[in-house]
């Protein structure tokens, strides 16, 4: 594992408040969102070097969370 992120939400009503993400080799991520009882695993093709960036994953994560909340 390369890095662990903890989301600092501006408001406690933010669904990502208290969420955390582990960033692995080749752009693989796993995120735990306790407020939504949700775990998101993003696996990449490390042999084909088709990893997403941290910024791309953040956009994808927020889209998934907002779709779940609505």
PQR file with spaces between the fields and no chain letter, atoms N, CA, C, O and H, PARSE charges and radii, in Angstrom:
ATOM       1  N    UNK     1       0.847   -1.171    0.000 -0.4000 1.5000
ATOM       2  CA   UNK     1       0.000    0.000    0.000 -0.0000 2.0000
ATOM       3  C    UNK     1       0.892    1.232    0.000  0.5500 1.7000
ATOM       4  O    UNK     1       1.876    1.302    0.736 -0.5500 1.4000
ATOM       5  N    UNK     2       0.536    2.192   -0.828 -0.4000 1.5000
ATOM       6  CA   UNK     2       1.314    3.420   -0.932 -0.0000 2.0000
ATOM       7  C    UNK     2       0.852    4.492    0.050  0.5500 1.7000
ATOM       8  O    UNK     2       1.665    5.138    0.711 -0.5500 1.4000
ATOM       9  H    UNK     2      -0.263    2.135   -1.426  0.4000 1.0000
ATOM      10  N    UNK     3      -0.459    4.670    0.135 -0.4000 1.5000
ATOM      11  CA   UNK     3      -0.962    5.837    0.843 -0.0000 2.0000
ATOM      12  C    UNK     3      -2.355    5.568    1.391  0.5500 1.7000
ATOM      13  O    UNK     3      -3.119    4.817    0.784 -0.5500 1.4000
ATOM      14  H    UNK     3      -1.120    4.146   -0.402  0.4000 1.0000
ATOM      15  N    UNK     4      -2.697    6.158    2.516 -0.4000 1.5000
ATOM      16  CA   UNK     4      -4.037    6.064    3.087 -0.0000 2.0000
ATOM      17  C    UNK     4      -4.576    7.476    3.232  0.5500 1.7000
ATOM      18  O    UNK     4      -3.919    8.339    3.813 -0.5500 1.4000
ATOM      19  H    UNK     4      -2.076    6.768    3.009  0.4000 1.0000
ATOM      20  N    UNK     5      -5.769    7.713    2.706 -0.4000 1.5000
ATOM      21  CA   UNK     5      -6.403    9.034    2.807 -0.0000 2.0000
ATOM      22  C    UNK     5      -7.599    8.959    3.729  0.5500 1.7000
ATOM      23  O    UNK     5      -8.333    7.971    3.728 -0.5500 1.4000
ATOM      24  H    UNK     5      -6.303    7.012    2.234  0.4000 1.0000
ATOM      25  N    UNK     6      -7.793    9.998    4.511 -0.4000 1.5000
ATOM      26  CA   UNK     6      -8.994   10.170    5.318 -0.0000 2.0000
ATOM      27  C    UNK     6      -9.653   11.437    4.811  0.5500 1.7000
ATOM      28  O    UNK     6      -9.012   12.485    4.730 -0.5500 1.4000
ATOM      29  H    UNK     6      -7.196   10.800    4.511  0.4000 1.0000
ATOM      30  N    UNK     7     -10.936   11.349    4.468 -0.4000 1.5000
ATOM      31  CA   UNK     7     -11.636   12.504    3.905 -0.0000 2.0000
ATOM      32  C    UNK     7     -12.028   13.470    5.007  0.5500 1.7000
ATOM      33  O    UNK     7     -12.693   13.086    5.970 -0.5500 1.4000
ATOM      34  H    UNK     7     -11.457   10.498    4.534  0.4000 1.0000
ATOM      35  N    UNK     8     -11.622   14.716    4.869 -0.4000 1.5000
ATOM      36  CA   UNK     8     -11.991   15.793    5.773 -0.0000 2.0000
ATOM      37  C    UNK     8     -13.167   16.527    5.154  0.5500 1.7000
ATOM      38  O    UNK     8     -12.983   17.354    4.260 -0.5500 1.4000
ATOM      39  H    UNK     8     -11.082   15.028    4.087  0.4000 1.0000
ATOM      40  N    UNK     9     -14.344   16.240    5.611 -0.4000 1.5000
ATOM      41  CA   UNK     9     -15.538   16.863    5.043 -0.0000 2.0000
ATOM      42  C    UNK     9     -15.779   18.217    5.693  0.5500 1.7000
ATOM      43  O    UNK     9     -15.512   18.406    6.880 -0.5500 1.4000
ATOM      44  H    UNK     9     -14.493   15.568    6.338  0.4000 1.0000
ATOM      45  N    UNK    10     -16.283   19.152    4.904 -0.4000 1.5000
ATOM      46  CA   UNK    10     -16.588   20.489    5.419 -0.0000 2.0000
ATOM      47  C    UNK    10     -17.772   20.456    6.378  0.5500 1.7000
ATOM      48  O    UNK    10     -17.851   21.255    7.311 -0.5500 1.4000
ATOM      49  H    UNK    10     -16.500   18.998    3.940  0.4000 1.0000
ATOM      50  N    UNK    11     -18.694   19.518    6.138 -0.4000 1.5000
ATOM      51  CA   UNK    11     -19.886   19.419    6.989 -0.0000 2.0000
ATOM      52  C    UNK    11     -20.108   17.961    7.369  0.5500 1.7000
ATOM      53  O    UNK    11     -19.786   17.057    6.597 -0.5500 1.4000
ATOM      54  H    UNK    11     -18.629   18.869    5.380  0.4000 1.0000
ATOM      55  N    UNK    12     -20.655   17.735    8.548 -0.4000 1.5000
ATOM      56  CA   UNK    12     -20.897   16.355    8.986 -0.0000 2.0000
ATOM      57  C    UNK    12     -21.975   15.679    8.138  0.5500 1.7000
ATOM      58  O    UNK    12     -22.090   14.453    8.151 -0.5500 1.4000
ATOM      59  H    UNK    12     -20.917   18.469    9.175  0.4000 1.0000
ATOM      60  N    UNK    13     -22.761   16.460    7.404 -0.4000 1.5000
ATOM      61  CA   UNK    13     -23.791   15.875    6.535 -0.0000 2.0000
ATOM      62  C    UNK    13     -23.208   15.331    5.227  0.5500 1.7000
ATOM      63  O    UNK    13     -23.895   14.616    4.498 -0.5500 1.4000
ATOM      64  H    UNK    13     -22.667   17.456    7.393  0.4000 1.0000
ATOM      65  N    UNK    14     -21.952   15.660    4.925 -0.4000 1.5000
ATOM      66  CA   UNK    14     -21.290   15.161    3.718 -0.0000 2.0000
ATOM      67  C    UNK    14     -21.171   13.637    3.812  0.5500 1.7000
ATOM      68  O    UNK    14     -20.664   13.129    4.812 -0.5500 1.4000
ATOM      69  H    UNK    14     -21.393   16.241    5.517  0.4000 1.0000
ATOM      70  N    UNK    15     -21.625   12.896    2.795 -0.4000 1.5000
ATOM      71  CA   UNK    15     -21.558   11.439    2.861 -0.0000 2.0000
ATOM      72  C    UNK    15     -20.130   10.903    2.980  0.5500 1.7000
ATOM      73  O    UNK    15     -19.934    9.778    3.440 -0.5500 1.4000
ATOM      74  H    UNK    15     -22.037   13.309    1.982  0.4000 1.0000
ATOM      75  N    UNK    16     -19.138   11.683    2.574 -0.4000 1.5000
ATOM      76  CA   UNK    16     -17.750   11.235    2.680 -0.0000 2.0000
ATOM      77  C    UNK    16     -17.108   11.567    4.029  0.5500 1.7000
ATOM      78  O    UNK    16     -15.940   11.248    4.254 -0.5500 1.4000
ATOM      79  H    UNK    16     -19.297   12.597    2.200  0.4000 1.0000
ATOM      80  N    UNK    17     -17.858   12.200    4.916 -0.4000 1.5000
ATOM      81  CA   UNK    17     -17.328   12.484    6.253 -0.0000 2.0000
ATOM      82  C    UNK    17     -17.007   11.157    6.939  0.5500 1.7000
ATOM      83  O    UNK    17     -17.880   10.304    7.097 -0.5500 1.4000
ATOM      84  H    UNK    17     -18.807   12.459    4.733  0.4000 1.0000
ATOM      85  N    UNK    18     -15.755   10.994    7.343 -0.4000 1.5000
ATOM      86  CA   UNK    18     -15.332    9.770    8.007 -0.0000 2.0000
ATOM      87  C    UNK    18     -14.896    8.661    7.058  0.5500 1.7000
ATOM      88  O    UNK    18     -14.484    7.591    7.506 -0.5500 1.4000
ATOM      89  H    UNK    18     -15.046   11.687    7.214  0.4000 1.0000
ATOM      90  N    UNK    19     -14.980    8.901    5.760 -0.4000 1.5000
ATOM      91  CA   UNK    19     -14.557    7.887    4.786 -0.0000 2.0000
ATOM      92  C    UNK    19     -13.041    7.854    4.689  0.5500 1.7000
ATOM      93  O    UNK    19     -12.364    8.839    4.986 -0.5500 1.4000
ATOM      94  H    UNK    19     -15.315    9.770    5.396  0.4000 1.0000
ATOM      95  N    UNK    20     -12.514    6.702    4.269 -0.4000 1.5000
ATOM      96  CA   UNK    20     -11.073    6.601    4.074 -0.0000 2.0000
ATOM      97  C    UNK    20     -10.778    5.695    2.886  0.5500 1.7000
ATOM      98  O    UNK    20     -11.556    4.801    2.553 -0.5500 1.4000
ATOM      99  H    UNK    20     -13.064    5.902    4.028  0.4000 1.0000
ATOM     100  N    UNK    21      -9.637    5.948    2.258 -0.4000 1.5000
ATOM     101  CA   UNK    21      -9.227    5.245    1.042 -0.0000 2.0000
ATOM     102  C    UNK    21      -7.797    4.752    1.175  0.5500 1.7000
ATOM     103  O    UNK    21      -6.928    5.463    1.681 -0.5500 1.4000
ATOM     104  H    UNK    21      -9.005    6.674    2.529  0.4000 1.0000
ATOM     105  N    UNK    22      -7.561    3.536    0.718 -0.4000 1.5000
ATOM     106  CA   UNK    22      -6.207    3.006    0.589 -0.0000 2.0000
ATOM     107  C    UNK    22      -5.857    3.028   -0.894  0.5500 1.7000
ATOM     108  O    UNK    22      -6.656    2.612   -1.732 -0.5500 1.4000
ATOM     109  H    UNK    22      -8.267    2.959    0.307  0.4000 1.0000
ATOM     110  N    UNK    23      -4.676    3.508   -1.212 -0.4000 1.5000
ATOM     111  CA   UNK    23      -4.209    3.620   -2.583 -0.0000 2.0000
ATOM     112  C    UNK    23      -3.101    2.599   -2.772  0.5500 1.7000
ATOM     113  O    UNK    23      -2.082    2.640   -2.082 -0.5500 1.4000
ATOM     114  H    UNK    23      -4.026    3.846   -0.531  0.4000 1.0000
ATOM     115  N    UNK    24      -3.305    1.684   -3.707 -0.4000 1.5000
ATOM     116  CA   UNK    24      -2.346    0.605   -3.906 -0.0000 2.0000
ATOM     117  C    UNK    24      -1.534    0.743   -5.176  0.5500 1.7000
ATOM     118  O    UNK    24      -1.608    1.758   -5.869 -0.5500 1.4000
ATOM     119  H    UNK    24      -4.133    1.650   -4.267  0.4000 1.0000
ATOM     120  N    UNK    25      -0.773   -0.268   -5.471 -0.4000 1.5000
ATOM     121  CA   UNK    25       0.109   -0.299   -6.632 -0.0000 2.0000
ATOM     122  C    UNK    25      -0.726   -0.245   -7.915  0.5500 1.7000
ATOM     123  O    UNK    25      -1.769   -0.890   -8.021 -0.5500 1.4000
ATOM     124  H    UNK    25      -0.713   -1.093   -4.909  0.4000 1.0000
ATOM     125  N    UNK    26      -0.250    0.532   -8.878 -0.4000 1.5000
ATOM     126  CA   UNK    26      -0.885    0.576  -10.185 -0.0000 2.0000
ATOM     127  C    UNK    26      -2.208    1.303  -10.229  0.5500 1.7000
ATOM     128  O    UNK    26      -2.993    1.090  -11.153 -0.5500 1.4000
ATOM     129  H    UNK    26       0.597    1.056   -8.792  0.4000 1.0000
ATOM     130  N    UNK    27      -2.480    2.156   -9.257 -0.4000 1.5000
ATOM     131  CA   UNK    27      -3.730    2.919   -9.271 -0.0000 2.0000
ATOM     132  C    UNK    27      -4.924    2.134   -8.797  0.5500 1.7000
ATOM     133  O    UNK    27      -6.049    2.400   -9.219 -0.5500 1.4000
ATOM     134  H    UNK    27      -1.843    2.330   -8.507  0.4000 1.0000
ATOM     135  N    UNK    28      -4.700    1.166   -7.922 -0.4000 1.5000
ATOM     136  CA   UNK    28      -5.811    0.414   -7.347 -0.0000 2.0000
ATOM     137  C    UNK    28      -6.206    1.075   -6.033  0.5500 1.7000
ATOM     138  O    UNK    28      -5.353    1.505   -5.257 -0.5500 1.4000
ATOM     139  H    UNK    28      -3.786    0.950   -7.578  0.4000 1.0000
ATOM     140  N    UNK    29      -7.506    1.147   -5.798 -0.4000 1.5000
ATOM     141  CA   UNK    29      -8.021    1.842   -4.623 -0.0000 2.0000
ATOM     142  C    UNK    29      -9.082    0.997   -3.939  0.5500 1.7000
ATOM     143  O    UNK    29      -9.762    0.196   -4.580 -0.5500 1.4000
ATOM     144  H    UNK    29      -8.199    0.797   -6.429  0.4000 1.0000
ATOM     145  N    UNK    30      -9.215    1.182   -2.641 -0.4000 1.5000
ATOM     146  CA   UNK    30     -10.358    0.659   -1.911 -0.0000 2.0000
ATOM     147  C    UNK    30     -10.786    1.752   -0.943  0.5500 1.7000
ATOM     148  O    UNK    30      -9.969    2.311   -0.210 -0.5500 1.4000
ATOM     149  H    UNK    30      -8.663    1.833   -2.121  0.4000 1.0000
ATOM     150  N    UNK    31     -12.071    2.042   -0.953 -0.4000 1.5000
ATOM     151  CA   UNK    31     -12.617    3.123   -0.141 -0.0000 2.0000
ATOM     152  C    UNK    31     -13.726    2.584    0.743  0.5500 1.7000
ATOM     153  O    UNK    31     -14.570    1.807    0.295 -0.5500 1.4000
ATOM     154  H    UNK    31     -12.734    1.588   -1.548  0.4000 1.0000
ATOM     155  N    UNK    32     -13.717    3.001    2.001 -0.4000 1.5000
ATOM     156  CA   UNK    32     -14.767    2.653    2.953 -0.0000 2.0000
ATOM     157  C    UNK    32     -15.532    3.929    3.270  0.5500 1.7000
ATOM     158  O    UNK    32     -14.948    4.930    3.686 -0.5500 1.4000
ATOM     159  H    UNK    32     -13.031    3.632    2.365  0.4000 1.0000
ATOM     160  N    UNK    33     -16.850    3.883    3.067 -0.4000 1.5000
ATOM     161  CA   UNK    33     -17.723    5.029    3.337 -0.0000 2.0000
ATOM     162  C    UNK    33     -18.703    4.593    4.433  0.5500 1.7000
ATOM     163  O    UNK    33     -19.785    4.090    4.128 -0.5500 1.4000
ATOM     164  H    UNK    33     -17.324    3.070    2.728  0.4000 1.0000
ATOM     165  N    UNK    34     -18.332    4.783    5.707 -0.4000 1.5000
ATOM     166  CA   UNK    34     -19.162    4.294    6.812 -0.0000 2.0000
ATOM     167  C    UNK    34     -20.584    4.851    6.826  0.5500 1.7000
ATOM     168  O    UNK    34     -21.523    4.123    7.150 -0.5500 1.4000
ATOM     169  H    UNK    34     -17.454    5.192    5.955  0.4000 1.0000
ATOM     170  N    UNK    35     -20.759    6.118    6.482 -0.4000 1.5000
ATOM     171  CA   UNK    35     -22.095    6.721    6.523 -0.0000 2.0000
ATOM     172  C    UNK    35     -23.080    6.033    5.586  0.5500 1.7000
ATOM     173  O    UNK    35     -24.286    6.054    5.831 -0.5500 1.4000
ATOM     174  H    UNK    35     -19.996    6.709    6.218  0.4000 1.0000
ATOM     175  N    UNK    36     -22.583    5.429    4.527 -0.4000 1.5000
ATOM     176  CA   UNK    36     -23.452    4.783    3.542 -0.0000 2.0000
ATOM     177  C    UNK    36     -23.353    3.256    3.597  0.5500 1.7000
ATOM     178  O    UNK    36     -23.936    2.569    2.759 -0.5500 1.4000
ATOM     179  H    UNK    36     -21.604    5.412    4.328  0.4000 1.0000
ATOM     180  N    UNK    37     -22.616    2.722    4.583 -0.4000 1.5000
ATOM     181  CA   UNK    37     -22.368    1.273    4.656 -0.0000 2.0000
ATOM     182  C    UNK    37     -21.891    0.756    3.299  0.5500 1.7000
ATOM     183  O    UNK    37     -22.416   -0.228    2.778 -0.5500 1.4000
ATOM     184  H    UNK    37     -22.143    3.281    5.264  0.4000 1.0000
ATOM     185  N    UNK    38     -20.890    1.434    2.736 -0.4000 1.5000
ATOM     186  CA   UNK    38     -20.428    1.153    1.385 -0.0000 2.0000
ATOM     187  C    UNK    38     -18.918    0.940    1.360  0.5500 1.7000
ATOM     188  O    UNK    38     -18.163    1.634    2.041 -0.5500 1.4000
ATOM     189  H    UNK    38     -20.464    2.234    3.159  0.4000 1.0000
ATOM     190  N    UNK    39     -18.498   -0.037    0.559 -0.4000 1.5000
ATOM     191  CA   UNK    39     -17.084   -0.246    0.260 -0.0000 2.0000
ATOM     192  C    UNK    39     -16.948   -0.265   -1.252  0.5500 1.7000
ATOM     193  O    UNK    39     -17.687   -0.973   -1.936 -0.5500 1.4000
ATOM     194  H    UNK    39     -19.111   -0.601    0.006  0.4000 1.0000
ATOM     195  N    UNK    40     -16.011    0.507   -1.773 -0.4000 1.5000
ATOM     196  CA   UNK    40     -15.773    0.583   -3.214 -0.0000 2.0000
ATOM     197  C    UNK    40     -14.361    0.093   -3.473  0.5500 1.7000
ATOM     198  O    UNK    40     -13.402    0.611   -2.900 -0.5500 1.4000
ATOM     199  H    UNK    40     -15.410    1.081   -1.217  0.4000 1.0000
ATOM     200  N    UNK    41     -14.234   -0.910   -4.339 -0.4000 1.5000
ATOM     201  CA   UNK    41     -12.919   -1.428   -4.723 -0.0000 2.0000
ATOM     202  C    UNK    41     -12.719   -1.134   -6.201  0.5500 1.7000
ATOM     203  O    UNK    41     -13.569   -1.467   -7.027 -0.5500 1.4000
ATOM     204  H    UNK    41     -15.013   -1.330   -4.804  0.4000 1.0000
ATOM     205  N    UNK    42     -11.604   -0.515   -6.529 -0.4000 1.5000
ATOM     206  CA   UNK    42     -11.276   -0.203   -7.921 -0.0000 2.0000
ATOM     207  C    UNK    42      -9.993   -0.922   -8.266  0.5500 1.7000
ATOM     208  O    UNK    42      -8.925   -0.605   -7.743 -0.5500 1.4000
ATOM     209  H    UNK    42     -10.914   -0.245   -5.858  0.4000 1.0000
ATOM     210  N    UNK    43     -10.110   -1.895   -9.151 -0.4000 1.5000
ATOM     211  CA   UNK    43      -8.953   -2.694   -9.556 -0.0000 2.0000
ATOM     212  C    UNK    43      -8.567   -2.303  -10.974  0.5500 1.7000
ATOM     213  O    UNK    43      -9.435   -2.056  -11.811 -0.5500 1.4000
ATOM     214  H    UNK    43     -10.978   -2.152   -9.576  0.4000 1.0000
ATOM     215  N    UNK    44      -7.275   -2.245  -11.245 -0.4000 1.5000
ATOM     216  CA   UNK    44      -6.805   -1.840  -12.567 -0.0000 2.0000
ATOM     217  C    UNK    44      -5.984   -2.946  -13.213  0.5500 1.7000
ATOM     218  O    UNK    44      -5.543   -3.887  -12.554 -0.5500 1.4000
ATOM     219  H    UNK    44      -6.569   -2.445  -10.566  0.4000 1.0000
ATOM     220  N    UNK    45      -5.794   -2.808  -14.497 -0.4000 1.5000
ATOM     221  CA   UNK    45      -4.953   -3.712  -15.266 -0.0000 2.0000
ATOM     222  C    UNK    45      -3.516   -3.224  -15.131  0.5500 1.7000
ATOM     223  O    UNK    45      -3.055   -2.397  -15.918 -0.5500 1.4000
ATOM     224  H    UNK    45      -6.152   -2.044  -15.032  0.4000 1.0000
ATOM     225  N    UNK    46      -2.814   -3.743  -14.129 -0.4000 1.5000
ATOM     226  CA   UNK    46      -1.452   -3.255  -13.886 -0.0000 2.0000
ATOM     227  C    UNK    46      -0.488   -3.707  -14.978  0.5500 1.7000
ATOM     228  O    UNK    46       0.510   -3.031  -15.231 -0.5500 1.4000
ATOM     229  H    UNK    46      -3.189   -4.415  -13.490  0.4000 1.0000
ATOM     230  N    UNK    47      -0.762   -4.826  -15.624 -0.4000 1.5000
ATOM     231  CA   UNK    47       0.113   -5.289  -16.705 -0.0000 2.0000
ATOM     232  C    UNK    47      -0.003   -4.373  -17.920  0.5500 1.7000
ATOM     233  O    UNK    47       0.986   -4.108  -18.603 -0.5500 1.4000
ATOM     234  H    UNK    47      -1.572   -5.375  -15.418  0.4000 1.0000
ATOM     235  N    UNK    48      -1.224   -3.889  -18.186 -0.4000 1.5000
ATOM     236  CA   UNK    48      -1.452   -2.998  -19.322 -0.0000 2.0000
ATOM     237  C    UNK    48      -1.205   -1.541  -18.991  0.5500 1.7000
ATOM     238  O    UNK    48      -1.336   -0.671  -19.851 -0.5500 1.4000
ATOM     239  H    UNK    48      -2.027   -4.104  -17.632  0.4000 1.0000
ATOM     240  N    UNK    49      -0.847   -1.276  -17.740 -0.4000 1.5000
ATOM     241  CA   UNK    49      -0.548    0.091  -17.281 -0.0000 2.0000
ATOM     242  C    UNK    49      -1.685    1.062  -17.576  0.5500 1.7000
ATOM     243  O    UNK    49      -1.463    2.157  -18.091 -0.5500 1.4000
ATOM     244  H    UNK    49      -0.741   -1.984  -17.042  0.4000 1.0000
ATOM     245  N    UNK    50      -2.903    0.648  -17.244 -0.4000 1.5000
ATOM     246  CA   UNK    50      -4.076    1.492  -17.484 -0.0000 2.0000
ATOM     247  C    UNK    50      -4.630    2.022  -16.162  0.5500 1.7000
ATOM     248  O    UNK    50      -5.834    1.957  -15.917 -0.5500 1.4000
ATOM     249  H    UNK    50      -3.084   -0.242  -16.825  0.4000 1.0000
ATOM     250  N    UNK    51      -3.770    2.531  -15.339 -0.4000 1.5000
ATOM     251  CA   UNK    51      -4.167    3.023  -14.029 -0.0000 2.0000
ATOM     252  C    UNK    51      -4.832    4.385  -14.133  0.5500 1.7000
ATOM     253  O    UNK    51      -4.542    5.169  -15.037 -0.5500 1.4000
ATOM     254  H    UNK    51      -2.792    2.584  -15.539  0.4000 1.0000
ATOM     255  N    UNK    52      -5.726    4.652  -13.193 -0.4000 1.5000
ATOM     256  CA   UNK    52      -6.311    5.982  -13.102 -0.0000 2.0000
ATOM     257  C    UNK    52      -5.496    6.798  -12.105  0.5500 1.7000
ATOM     258  O    UNK    52      -4.842    6.248  -11.220 -0.5500 1.4000
ATOM     259  H    UNK    52      -5.962    4.015  -12.459  0.4000 1.0000
ATOM     260  N    UNK    53      -5.546    8.106  -12.262 -0.4000 1.5000
ATOM     261  CA   UNK    53      -4.842    8.982  -11.327 -0.0000 2.0000
ATOM     262  C    UNK    53      -5.690    9.171  -10.077  0.5500 1.7000
ATOM     263  O    UNK    53      -6.875    8.839  -10.062 -0.5500 1.4000
ATOM     264  H    UNK    53      -6.078    8.553  -12.981  0.4000 1.0000
ATOM     265  N    UNK    54      -5.080    9.702   -9.040 -0.4000 1.5000
ATOM     266  CA   UNK    54      -5.820    9.984   -7.811 -0.0000 2.0000
ATOM     267  C    UNK    54      -6.947   10.971   -8.086  0.5500 1.7000
ATOM     268  O    UNK    54      -8.031   10.847   -7.516 -0.5500 1.4000
ATOM     269  H    UNK    54      -4.117    9.972   -9.052  0.4000 1.0000
ATOM     270  N    UNK    55      -6.708   11.927   -8.932 -0.4000 1.5000
ATOM     271  CA   UNK    55      -7.741   12.921   -9.284 -0.0000 2.0000
ATOM     272  C    UNK    55      -8.908   12.251  -10.009  0.5500 1.7000
ATOM     273  O    UNK    55     -10.067   12.541   -9.714 -0.5500 1.4000
ATOM     274  H    UNK    55      -5.827   12.028   -9.395  0.4000 1.0000
ATOM     275  N    UNK    56      -8.612   11.362  -10.951 -0.4000 1.5000
ATOM     276  CA   UNK    56      -9.666   10.650  -11.676 -0.0000 2.0000
ATOM     277  C    UNK    56     -10.478    9.779  -10.717  0.5500 1.7000
ATOM     278  O    UNK    56     -11.703    9.714  -10.820 -0.5500 1.4000
ATOM     279  H    UNK    56      -7.671   11.126  -11.192  0.4000 1.0000
ATOM     280  N    UNK    57      -9.801    9.115   -9.794 -0.4000 1.5000
ATOM     281  CA   UNK    57     -10.510    8.278   -8.832 -0.0000 2.0000
ATOM     282  C    UNK    57     -11.403    9.118   -7.928  0.5500 1.7000
ATOM     283  O    UNK    57     -12.523    8.713   -7.617 -0.5500 1.4000
ATOM     284  H    UNK    57      -8.806    9.168   -9.711  0.4000 1.0000
ATOM     285  N    UNK    58     -10.929   10.266   -7.510 -0.4000 1.5000
ATOM     286  CA   UNK    58     -11.729   11.146   -6.659 -0.0000 2.0000
ATOM     287  C    UNK    58     -13.020   11.560   -7.370  0.5500 1.7000
ATOM     288  O    UNK    58     -14.087   11.574   -6.757 -0.5500 1.4000
ATOM     289  H    UNK    58     -10.019   10.595   -7.763  0.4000 1.0000
ATOM     290  N    UNK    59     -12.929   11.891   -8.642 -0.4000 1.5000
ATOM     291  CA   UNK    59     -14.124   12.259   -9.418 -0.0000 2.0000
ATOM     292  C    UNK    59     -15.071   11.065   -9.496  0.5500 1.7000
ATOM     293  O    UNK    59     -16.274   11.220   -9.283 -0.5500 1.4000
ATOM     294  H    UNK    59     -12.062   11.879   -9.140  0.4000 1.0000
ATOM     295  N    UNK    60     -14.550    9.884   -9.797 -0.4000 1.5000
ATOM     296  CA   UNK    60     -15.364    8.672   -9.882 -0.0000 2.0000
ATOM     297  C    UNK    60     -16.028    8.362   -8.540  0.5500 1.7000
ATOM     298  O    UNK    60     -17.213    8.036   -8.492 -0.5500 1.4000
ATOM     299  H    UNK    60     -13.574    9.759   -9.970  0.4000 1.0000
ATOM     300  N    UNK    61     -15.272    8.464   -7.466 -0.4000 1.5000
ATOM     301  CA   UNK    61     -15.802    8.201   -6.130 -0.0000 2.0000
ATOM     302  C    UNK    61     -16.960    9.133   -5.806  0.5500 1.7000
ATOM     303  O    UNK    61     -18.006    8.689   -5.332 -0.5500 1.4000
ATOM     304  H    UNK    61     -14.309    8.729   -7.505  0.4000 1.0000
ATOM     305  N    UNK    62     -16.776   10.413   -6.060 -0.4000 1.5000
ATOM     306  CA   UNK    62     -17.838   11.384   -5.757 -0.0000 2.0000
ATOM     307  C    UNK    62     -19.083   11.142   -6.603  0.5500 1.7000
ATOM     308  O    UNK    62     -20.203   11.350   -6.135 -0.5500 1.4000
ATOM     309  H    UNK    62     -15.926   10.773   -6.446  0.4000 1.0000
ATOM     310  N    UNK    63     -18.894   10.706   -7.843 -0.4000 1.5000
ATOM     311  CA   UNK    63     -20.053   10.376   -8.691 -0.0000 2.0000
ATOM     312  C    UNK    63     -20.804    9.166   -8.123  0.5500 1.7000
ATOM     313  O    UNK    63     -22.034    9.173   -8.061 -0.5500 1.4000
ATOM     314  H    UNK    63     -17.984   10.538   -8.223  0.4000 1.0000
ATOM     315  N    UNK    64     -20.079    8.142   -7.715 -0.4000 1.5000
ATOM     316  CA   UNK    64     -20.719    6.948   -7.145 -0.0000 2.0000
ATOM     317  C    UNK    64     -21.462    7.279   -5.854  0.5500 1.7000
ATOM     318  O    UNK    64     -22.591    6.832   -5.653 -0.5500 1.4000
ATOM     319  H    UNK    64     -19.080    8.135   -7.766  0.4000 1.0000
ATOM     320  N    UNK    65     -20.833    8.057   -4.986 -0.4000 1.5000
ATOM     321  CA   UNK    65     -21.458    8.416   -3.722 -0.0000 2.0000
ATOM     322  C    UNK    65     -22.694    9.270   -3.941  0.5500 1.7000
ATOM     323  O    UNK    65     -23.728    9.034   -3.316 -0.5500 1.4000
ATOM     324  H    UNK    65     -19.915    8.420   -5.149  0.4000 1.0000
ATOM     325  N    UNK    66     -22.600   10.260   -4.822 -0.4000 1.5000
ATOM     326  CA   UNK    66     -23.767   11.125   -5.061 -0.0000 2.0000
ATOM     327  C    UNK    66     -24.914   10.338   -5.697  0.5500 1.7000
ATOM     328  O    UNK    66     -26.077   10.617   -5.407 -0.5500 1.4000
ATOM     329  H    UNK    66     -21.760   10.451   -5.329  0.4000 1.0000
ATOM     330  N    UNK    67     -24.614    9.361   -6.558 -0.4000 1.5000
ATOM     331  CA   UNK    67     -25.660    8.526   -7.144 -0.0000 2.0000
ATOM     332  C    UNK    67     -26.340    7.673   -6.077  0.5500 1.7000
ATOM     333  O    UNK    67     -27.538    7.403   -6.165 -0.5500 1.4000
ATOM     334  H    UNK    67     -23.669    9.134   -6.794  0.4000 1.0000
ATOM     335  N    UNK    68     -25.583    7.254   -5.080 -0.4000 1.5000
ATOM     336  CA   UNK    68     -26.147    6.440   -4.007 -0.0000 2.0000
ATOM     337  C    UNK    68     -27.019    7.264   -3.066  0.5500 1.7000
ATOM     338  O    UNK    68     -28.017    6.764   -2.547 -0.5500 1.4000
ATOM     339  H    UNK    68     -24.609    7.473   -5.010  0.4000 1.0000
ATOM     340  N    UNK    69     -26.655    8.504   -2.848 -0.4000 1.5000
ATOM     341  CA   UNK    69     -27.373    9.390   -1.920 -0.0000 2.0000
ATOM     342  C    UNK    69     -28.696    9.844   -2.515  0.5500 1.7000
ATOM     343  O    UNK    69     -29.686    9.974   -1.794 -0.5500 1.4000
ATOM     344  H    UNK    69     -25.844    8.911   -3.270  0.4000 1.0000
ATOM     345  N    UNK    70     -28.727   10.085   -3.817 -0.4000 1.5000
ATOM     346  CA   UNK    70     -29.928   10.640   -4.459 -0.0000 2.0000
ATOM     347  C    UNK    70     -31.059    9.695   -4.495  0.5500 1.7000
ATOM     348  O    UNK    70     -32.128   10.031   -5.005 -0.5500 1.4000
ATOM     349  H    UNK    70     -27.923    9.979   -4.403  0.4000 1.0000
